[in-house]
């Protein structure tokens, strides 16, 4: 039981992983993450095809930033 408490949650594991912008994110768009299409938001514009870093998740929306 103690092991389960130390394992990071699925949401925590998503952070710092990468995804690909499927369309322009300004401030909202879509990314392909782990073979699934997700709604994403970013504080900066991101162009389609760019690689992004997942920095958080709020409900079913990924928070991302440009990787670079």
CORMOWO-V45956 format. One record per pair of residues at least 24 apart in sequence whose ideal C-beta (glycine too) atoms are under 6 Angstrom apart, sorted by sequence separation. I is the first residue (numbers start at 0). J is the second residue. If there is no record, write none. Layout:
# CORMOWO-V45956
i=I j=J
i=I j=J
This chain:
# CORMOWO-V45956
i=23 j=47
i=37 j=61
i=39 j=63
i=20 j=45
i=22 j=47
i=20 j=47
i=20 j=49
i=19 j=50
i=20 j=51
i=17 j=50
i=18 j=51
i=17 j=52
i=18 j=53
i=16 j=53
i=14 j=53
i=13 j=53
i=13 j=56
i=10 j=56
